[in-house]
Amino acid sequence: MSASKDLFNELKSLSTEKRNPRTLNIDRADLEDVLGMIHAEDQIAVSAVTSELPYIAEAVRIVEAAFRNGGRLFYCGAGTSGRLGVLDAAECPPTFGTPPELVQGLIAGGREAMFQAQEGAEDLESNGADAMVEAGVTSNDVVCGIAASRRTPYVVGAVEKARQIGAKTLFVTCNPRSEFALEVDVAICADVGPEPIMGSTRMKSGTATKLILNMISTATMVRLGKVYQNMMVDLQMTNLKLVERSKRIVMTAAEVDYDTATTALEAADGHVKTALVMLLANVDADHAKRRIEDGDGFVRRAIETS
């Protein structure tokens, strides 16, 4: 049997490549019904993530441990999966004040693939393996493969190379766990079923994947003290919106007025966490920073420190 026929048969068997019986008439439905079908399928995607919460928790623990040990998180994917990884990585610095190298997104085809499809770039496992070497992945790091189909060669090659290096490995896919056979530390298998448009994994699979990546990064940052109550307190004031958001966070958490929040942030060199501890513990900036360090980065611990 030819390699092309083997691939054809492999794809044909994937849940995400099958026809969806609920949307067979989407091409002749009224607009409202088209939207209703798509929205109903999205609810399935959300539900599919629920059963994977224990595995997502395992993944978060691995990433947290890596960060505490000086490691990094690399998302690795192709097409939509790769773009979602890059997006989640790119949002971490402004949201949580992390250095850009802490969470990185690698996509088959490189930067150009973010804006224009580079489909052939995903077809070789060696490309994924080379990406691990070029990124300087070490045994302290975590590599999270992302592939709705679970079989994308670029992603498989990256994860296998990461394991050889000694890095911890995660895998996010949207096909059933019963069909997952790769050697990884944690597999997250959100079985979303057939897409509304056959094979269009930017739809339900993309939705589920986005939810999962949000959970991994956000929950990890919560456990690292990047959140006080439910507010981001390590955000970077890199534009006017974030400057005003920072003031609003300080006003809300410390129950002070706009001018007081502004003054505190100026004294704290724009660091929300420091400003909060200054106000809530009634200390100066230097003392607040020491409290934060002693509290392992957590505002609550810094406030309670005597």
Steps between C-alpha positions, in 0.01 A plus 500: 500500500635846412587759763224723364241225539624430853456866589155503340390205712652650816321831454174328412499328839544817705201630693578859397499400131163327495173645369270653757144362466356804678619745233439307179258767378694805612551605138128557447400620846386853581768726642357481850500120481860497372606704798293284733669184372847646545419628847352167607816321389710749698315393816621145430856630480466666840354185652780289355752693708322414827613137506858612443525726805696241705757472220517879461570518874788256456635716220481815713693332781773403254524851355500661844781273617699579186461876548609473863807310382600756237333318211278626220184394318504449124177459305557324170243464222411549136221702341223601738654300784832678459336842481307438820823406676673814377202709609494359852877547535490856369233602752697387807746793527245785495250308713729347761825697471698195392812522281421411137729199509306332784209388280577464129291397203661308214309451175584292193614739231620767743370854540359514146263216588324719754353712221500274196466122487828312450338159478796296377709601799313259728566187295845408635576381851856623452373858478350467847815339638713775350273761660577356843872526440475852357292614798760361740258272685659343809405239757365777725235596245150383409393447139127494427409354162170623355330309219128450461566183302774382743709385198652821352859397415657834600342476845577132548862561404527792742358305792716194433813717480402678822472165677844403374638823642335421833232770501155430639241460225130580472267445207168669421280324246131485411471131424410225750746390767447139392676583173793686655822299495783753524742489792444822697477595866142628470255474211195725493242351264190714456286280277292764323372267227447592134525866406197694370690528171678169443868521591497871587682468831519874547141466624416270794856374534631854500246601764590211729872555449469870585319413823766248599797728431330782691462264795860380493656846490250679725483232771879480507526877544241493778709240683808719456339799669428700187139556609353663811137409562400479131709791372824495303761672715818445299372654178732736313387858444609500136213705353241751616232235545723296729603810694138578577419135568785493753354801679157341506641178647673693777188707566283187517727281709619770742174695503669833426423785260654566160762749621614275784535205263696713254738623769557148632574364154749779436678419826496130406655568157177389334488159668144424605596230750740732682247784505238271649724379780602857574140601546361185663792454744572873543869471411734675258604361163824339616329330792218385270746342259670313784165375624410378149830317473456343845146401400620314189332758278152473652325823599294327771814365669675836467211676670490248784876515560574669831 
